[in-house]
Amino acid sequence: MGFTRETDHGTPPAIATGRNITLTIDGESVTLPEGTSIMRAASLTGTAIPKLCASDNLESFGSCRLCLVEVEGRAGYPASCTTPIAEGMTVHTQTDRLKQLRRGVMELYISDHPLDCLTCAANGDCELQDQAGAVGLRDVRYGYDGATNMGQPKDQSNPYFDFDPSKCIVCSRCVRACDEVQGTYALTIEGMGFGSKIAASQNDAFLSSECVSCGACVQACPTASLIEKKVVETGTPDRAVVTTCAYCGVGCTFRAEMRGEELVRMVPWKDGKANRGHSCVKGRFAWGYAQHQDRILNPMIRASVTEPWREVSWDEAIAYTANEFRRIQAQYGRLSVGGITSSRCTNEETFLVQKMIRQGFGNNNVDTCARVCHSPTGYGLKTTFGTSAGTQDFDSVMHADVILVIGANPTDAHPVFGSRMKKRLRQGAKLIVIDPRQIDLVKSPHVEAEHHLPLRPGTNVALLTAMAHVVVTEKLYDEAFIRERCDWDEFQDWADFVSEAARSPEAIEPLTGVRPADVRAAARLYATGGNAAIYYGLGVTEHSQGSSTVMAIANLAMATGNIGREGVGVNPLRGQNNVQGACDMGSFPHEFSGYRHVSDDGARAMFESAWGVKLDHEPGLRIPNMLDAATDGTFKGLFIQGEDILQSDPNTRHVAAGLAAMECVVVQDLFLNETANYAHVFLPGSTFLEKDGTFTNAERRIQRVRKVMAPLNGHADWEIVQLVANALGLGWDYAHPSEIMDEIAALTPTFTGVHYDRLDAEGSLQWPANDAAPDGTPTMHIDGFVRGKGKFVVTDYVPTDEKTGPRFPLLLTTGRILSHYNVGAQTRRTANTAWHPEDRLEIHPNDAENRGVKEGDWVSLRSRAGETTLRALITERVAPGVVYTTFHHPDTQANVITTDYSDWATNCPEYKVTAVQVGLSNGPSDWQEDYADHARQSRRILPVEAAE
Amino acid sequence: MTIAHDEDGVMSTGDRLIYMANQIARNMASEGRERAEVMVADHIRSFWDPAMRARIGQLAAERPGALLPIAAAAIARIAQP
């Protein structure tokens, strides 16, 4: 793709009424939907009316007065952006009078604008410049001697973009983008008339303001007033490639705008069906890690983890890897090795890793990082609905009347979807938040939850069952839906169970700490408020009853008939960019791709036929079981692609002990991560910019990842796996990831219609995409559940065994922050550290005062599993008795604290509930200092000897 | 019922397997004794690898009081041919 700007029709599409309007524009008859603006109508028929304040991702504003038109029979010159088309209307977009008016308007703009176009960073990419040309401005009669707004100091505080007020034309596009698209309301117009200027928060610097650096304002700016620093440094791009973000599970698509092989900027793609042209600070700006000096570009090996690394050729590293796995299997048995697939890598790469393990290692010892996040989603939704995935597309939220958010913090962890949700809330949808913390959604500009149920961590099941109690006992359930779509007998069993007095909101108040009246009101709203949709995250799954909570959610949705159409559903907000895909691709030890159990003879025969080997019919080991087997001496070799289990998995000491007990740990990654401290082979990985493939987001949307530059390490990740597989003797010959997808399609019933040519043509497909659903499936379970009848599951509340007490009186819960992603391996290597340089411990003022802790003090955080230190952040966002921290920084190692407790069905760790004590500290603990020293020792690399 | 961590904060595999089996049993107990035994057995067959299943079988024999009745019965079912 060369460089062309995306077409901007000036105003958004009309809200569908089903009626069409016929009018005449410049002599041509046009028929378009009622509600369309004249500007958009003209643009759709090929006439670009001059404009500055209009953009089709913003509501029309009518401020710049450049888009005036003449309408026969109407007085004056209406703005085409704010004037809707009307039946029989005759519009003229270019007349002598209009030309004169537009030149006059443009002349005024230019009279207060620096004429430094040749040296301006936006030269050639400036709408003001374009429009001056479009209206034929040739002269500015006013001169430049009078008062102007030029020469004002720039605000360069933001690490990613500059604000130059001298080049601002006060069109308000940035303010409106912040309000309408992002929903943060950080920007405003300060002053009046000639003195009007853009201000962030209370005239603060951008960095210290409420701005969340989503980039919507920069994208909206028609001049160089708000412009990416990278464009200032590099120049404008000369080509663009559409690809998919490698951060969270929203799966935003971007135009990677390039100059040669240099990435100039990532601009959210307007046609992207997941993000609809919006972005967050991570996807938009935080991609500098791809060229960071810490990247390891050469393969390395070492016989022992106490030795320094030795750089070797790819041939030597691959041969060493294959020989070690074969040696270990010969010595300790077929089941003594396994691997972990990556939710950050592509579907194709993930598929290959699990294939290598099943076909090459001859066992099912494969697992993935979904083990520690959404494995309960897979279990819970498969059990109740028949499919291990969410039921809706993201657009569905715009049809919701009631939105229930439980255990999720979309504005931080899934910010682009969070903005969509806030847009719907501003339109009037009601919000219920169930969360121990006062997340931003509870109360932020123009958004306020109808009900916030601040439950005690670990009591999700009790609370959801109490809501079900209200639904059933007050007969708010949808009997017709249940009788038609679900197993009625199972419903009755479940209804009897939830109806018991012991499960009423009043009875469970001592457990949850939530007022019964609030529970009852929230349940009534959810059941009777119209289309009701549930969105949930890791605050649901990462508990000892994570799977039960998912099933309790599914029960509520089925009981109220909120499944099977737009605006409703059960929507897991998946964490990593391809965690849905990694699960789909057969990364779990008990399932092939498409969620078919390894004991399924038919499915196994299909793979055996394609791969030419006999496959194991027994489930393999999950990650924690692999670590146990390692400490027991029966598991000796692990291949890890793109996953840092030492930092991300619970009880760091358990992980370290397991890794240390193995004889060959292979890490394939961009950086020497924490896990690599225990590795014997390091295979340098490639970034999402350096390879082709697909990611599948939280709405089951499969989207292309496109290579925009050559891999710095020499190979895409799928090529590296193929090299290892062939060294194991598997004889693979994939020439391109499209061939891997063809194999996936041939072996996976829900993917049979997924091929690269279709993805390129459609932009994306949501699985199932097959003969039964050739165009994919935006909404699932429309005519019936995948499993047949929806299954109500009795979800008894079983309290976690992680108890508070005198030694550990507080409950720790963990989570993410907007500017960082997961273990921070990528975002810590970008300027995002400006917002979050370290993990902090959020603690309520009462708990802080009781311990003599002041803001910023170093505090020790101790649990039954371990101890670390970090600095305190005193806030009422957390309730008394609850503390919170993030896990983005390895120096903190929050998972030293978390325990071995996990979900009963899937072993997903109970990250969200750890009993702790907090006390003042002098600084980093002995353990932290020892670990830092160990990490330094482990990362030594022998200098390469000069050739003779 | 809690997990016993040793001084390194890491519990033994045997303790973990017993804990896991009991945890599954407690979460399925509301289904009624007989049905829960079947469900626990099915769950362990579906998700535990053969070595883990064999080990829990040994542990059931070695430490008969460690397992809840539903878990013990489920493991006995698994051992049946």
Boltz contact constraints between the chains, C-beta under 6 A:
constraints:
  - contact:
      token1: [A, 590]
      token2: [B, 47]
      max_distance: 6.0
  - contact:
      token1: [A, 618]
      token2: [B, 50]
      max_distance: 6.0
  - contact:
      token1: [A, 619]
      token2: [B, 47]
      max_distance: 6.0
  - contact:
      token1: [A, 619]
      token2: [B, 49]
      max_distance: 6.0
  - contact:
      token1: [A, 620]
      token2: [B, 49]
      max_distance: 6.0
  - contact:
      token1: [A, 621]
      token2: [B, 49]
      max_distance: 6.0
  - contact:
      token1: [A, 628]
      token2: [B, 13]
      max_distance: 6.0
  - contact:
      token1: [A, 632]
      token2: [B, 13]
      max_distance: 6.0
  - contact:
      token1: [A, 653]
      token2: [B, 8]
      max_distance: 6.0
  - contact:
      token1: [A, 653]
      token2: [B, 9]
      max_distance: 6.0
  - contact:
      token1: [A, 653]
      token2: [B, 10]
      max_distance: 6.0
  - contact:
      token1: [A, 654]
      token2: [B, 10]
      max_distance: 6.0
  - contact:
      token1: [A, 657]
      token2: [B, 10]
      max_distance: 6.0
  - contact:
      token1: [A, 794]
      token2: [B, 30]
      max_distance: 6.0
  - contact:
      token1: [A, 796]
      token2: [B, 30]
      max_distance: 6.0
  - contact:
      token1: [A, 798]
      token2: [B, 26]
      max_distance: 6.0
  - contact:
      token1: [A, 798]
      token2: [B, 27]
      max_distance: 6.0
  - contact:
      token1: [A, 801]
      token2: [B, 1]
      max_distance: 6.0
  - contact:
      token1: [A, 801]
      token2: [B, 2]
      max_distance: 6.0
  - contact:
      token1: [A, 865]
      token2: [B, 9]
      max_distance: 6.0
  - contact:
      token1: [A, 866]
      token2: [B, 9]
      max_distance: 6.0
  - contact:
      token1: [A, 900]
      token2: [B, 3]
      max_distance: 6.0
  - contact:
      token1: [A, 900]
      token2: [B, 11]
      max_distance: 6.0
  - contact:
      token1: [A, 904]
      token2: [B, 23]
      max_distance: 6.0
  - contact:
      token1: [A, 904]
      token2: [B, 24]
      max_distance: 6.0
  - contact:
      token1: [A, 904]
      token2: [B, 27]
      max_distance: 6.0
